[in-house]
């Protein structure tokens, strides 16, 4: 359990609370509806000094002095201070996700063999790769470009042609856009697309697509020479 401060600035003043970091972040992301993250049932102008906010100032700034209503506003719309320990842990998680992704999806071009986790990790460190807080698939090509100066590496990609019925194109478009190479809107409103998907991500992609389209999308793998 890691405690930290969450704060918001309103009416020219700071309003701070002491929270459990992990639980507060889950609440902010909508993963929890319980305000069980509050470590001290008080709102402060300066949490470190223990300076409490009078109810009159809460009423003026938030329109209410009800504790949990104000706490909800602070966590959802203010800043949650991330500890260095938390930042380091999150970086390690992302680092491992990239390594796992490349072990499954990447090869050494001349031999066709996968790289070991140790070799990929070493390349990431030598290339000083900054892994962003975004889905791995969205940044993997940028990462590949950087580490290819350290090790020869190529992502195995499958080329797939998919036709999505018009009734499902709205919901499916967000899924396909990061893999899309070409698109063609047919006269009946259906969407025909050609995608390049990392080999290790294909099954997960189909699971999501079938969930959205209820299995009505047609797919065909295109063999490349």
C-alpha positions in Angstrom: 0.0 0.0 0.0 1.4 3.4 -1.1 -0.1 6.6 0.2 0.1 9.8 -1.8 -1.6 13.2 -2.2 -4.4 14.0 -4.6 -5.2 17.7 -5.2 -7.2 20.1 -7.2 -7.0 23.9 -7.4 -10.2 25.9 -7.3 -11.0 29.5 -6.4 -7.2 30.2 -6.2 -6.7 27.6 -3.5 -5.4 24.0 -3.2 -7.6 21.3 -1.9 -5.7 18.1 -0.9 -6.6 14.6 0.3 -4.4 11.7 1.4 -5.2 8.5 -0.6 -4.1 5.0 -1.4 -2.4 5.4 -4.8 -3.5 2.2 -6.4 -7.1 2.4 -5.2 -7.4 6.0 -6.2 -6.2 5.3 -9.7 -8.7 2.5 -10.1 -11.5 4.8 -9.0 -10.3 7.5 -11.5 -10.2 4.9 -14.3 -13.7 3.7 -13.4 -12.5 0.3 -12.4 -13.9 0.8 -8.9 -16.9 2.7 -7.5 -15.9 2.5 -3.9 -14.3 5.5 -2.1 -12.2 3.1 0.0 -9.0 4.9 -1.1 -9.3 7.8 1.4 -6.7 7.4 4.1 -7.7 10.4 6.2 -11.3 11.6 6.3 -10.3 15.2 5.9 -9.7 17.7 3.2 -6.6 19.9 3.6 -5.2 23.1 2.1 -1.8 21.5 2.8 -1.9 17.8 3.7 1.7 17.7 4.9 1.1 20.4 7.4 -2.4 19.1 8.3 -4.1 22.4 7.5 -7.8 21.6 7.2 -10.3 23.3 4.9 -13.3 25.0 6.6 -16.7 23.9 5.3 -17.4 27.4 4.2 -14.6 27.2 1.7 -15.7 23.8 0.5 -19.2 25.2 -0.1 -17.7 28.1 -2.0 -15.4 26.0 -4.2 -17.5 22.9 -4.8 -21.1 23.9 -3.9 -21.1 21.3 -1.1 -19.1 20.4 2.0 -20.1 16.7 1.9 -16.8 14.9 2.2 -17.3 12.1 -0.4 -18.8 14.4 -3.0 -15.7 16.6 -2.7 -13.3 13.7 -2.7 -14.9 12.3 -5.8 -14.3 15.6 -7.6 -10.7 15.8 -6.5 -9.8 12.3 -7.6 -11.6 12.4 -10.9 -10.7 15.9 -12.0 -7.6 16.8 -10.0 -4.0 15.5 -9.9 -2.9 12.3 -8.2 0.7 12.5 -7.4 2.6 9.5 -8.6 5.4 8.2 -6.5 8.8 7.4 -8.0 8.3 3.8 -6.9 5.0 3.6 -8.8 6.6 5.1 -11.9 9.4 2.6 -11.8 7.0 -0.3 -11.4 4.8 0.8 -14.3 7.9 1.3 -16.5 9.0 -2.3 -15.7 5.6 -3.6 -16.6 5.6 -1.8 -19.9 9.2 -3.0 -20.5 8.2 -6.6 -19.9 5.1 -6.2 -22.2 7.4 -5.1 -25.0 9.8 -7.9 -24.5 7.0 -10.5 -24.4 5.5 -9.0 -27.6 8.8 -9.1 -29.5 9.7 -12.6 -28.3 6.4 -13.9 -29.9 6.2 -11.6 -32.9 9.8 -10.8 -34.0 12.5 -12.8 -35.6 16.2 -12.5 -36.6 15.7 -12.0 -40.4 18.6 -14.1 -41.7 17.9 -17.2 -39.6 14.1 -16.8 -39.0 14.7 -17.6 -35.4 13.1 -15.6 -32.5 15.3 -13.4 -30.3 15.7 -14.4 -26.6 14.1 -12.1 -23.9 17.6 -11.3 -22.7 18.8 -10.1 -26.1 15.7 -8.0 -26.6 16.0 -6.5 -23.1 19.7 -5.6 -23.7 18.8 -4.0 -27.1 16.0 -1.9 -25.5 18.4 -0.7 -22.8 21.3 0.1 -25.2 18.9 2.0 -27.5 17.6 3.9 -24.5 14.0 3.2 -25.7 11.3 5.3 -24.0 8.2 3.2 -23.8 5.1 5.3 -23.8 2.0 4.8 -21.7 0.0 3.6 -24.7 -0.9 0.2 -26.2 2.2 -1.7 -27.3 0.8 -2.3 -30.9 0.6 1.5 -31.4 4.3 2.1 -30.7 6.0 -1.2 -31.7 7.2 0.0 -35.1 8.9 3.0 -33.5 10.5 0.7 -31.0 11.6 -1.7 -33.7 13.2 1.2 -35.6 15.3 2.1 -32.6 16.5 -1.3 -31.6 17.2 -2.4 -35.2 20.4 -0.3 -34.9 21.5 -2.7 -32.1 20.2 -6.1 -33.3 18.8 -7.3 -36.7 15.0 -7.7 -36.0 11.8 -8.0 -38.0 8.2 -8.3 -36.9 6.4 -11.2 -38.4 3.2 -9.8 -39.9 0.1 -11.4 -41.5 -1.7 -9.7 -44.3 -5.5 -10.1 -43.9 -8.4 -9.0 -46.0 -11.6 -8.5 -44.0 -15.1 -7.5 -45.0 -17.2 -6.0 -42.2 -21.0 -5.7 -42.6 -22.3 -2.1 -42.6 -24.2 -2.5 -39.4 -21.0 -3.2 -37.5 -18.5 -0.8 -39.2 -18.9 2.0 -36.6 -17.9 -0.2 -33.7 -15.3 -2.2 -35.6 -13.4 0.8 -37.1 -11.6 1.7 -33.9 -10.3 -1.9 -33.7 -9.0 -2.1 -37.2 -7.6 1.4 -37.7 -4.2 0.7 -36.1 -3.6 -2.2 -38.4 -5.2 -0.8 -41.6 -3.2 -0.7 -44.8 -6.1 -0.1 -47.3 -9.8 0.5 -47.0 -12.7 0.3 -49.5 -16.3 1.3 -48.8 -18.6 -0.9 -50.8 -21.8 0.2 -52.4 -23.9 -1.6 -49.8 -22.1 0.2 -46.9 -19.9 -2.7 -46.0 -16.2 -2.0 -45.3 -13.5 -4.0 -47.0 -10.0 -3.5 -45.5 -6.6 -4.9 -45.8 -4.7 -5.2 -42.5 -1.2 -6.0 -41.5 -1.3 -7.6 -38.0 1.6 -8.9 -36.0 1.4 -12.7 -36.1 1.1 -13.1 -32.3 -1.8 -10.7 -32.1 -4.0 -12.3 -34.8 -6.0 -14.6 -32.5 -6.7 -11.8 -30.0 -7.7 -9.5 -32.9 -10.2 -12.1 -34.2 -11.7 -12.6 -30.8 -12.4 -8.9 -30.5 -13.7 -8.6 -34.1 -16.0 -11.6 -33.7 -17.3 -10.1 -30.4 -18.1 -6.8 -32.1 -19.6 -8.3 -35.4 -21.1 -11.4 -33.8 -19.0 -13.5 -36.2 -20.4 -11.9 -39.3 -17.2 -10.4 -40.6 -15.5 -12.3 -43.5 -11.7 -12.8 -43.5 -9.1 -14.1 -45.8 -5.4 -14.3 -45.3 -3.3 -12.9 -48.2 -0.1 -14.8 -48.8 2.8 -12.4 -49.6 5.6 -13.4 -51.9 
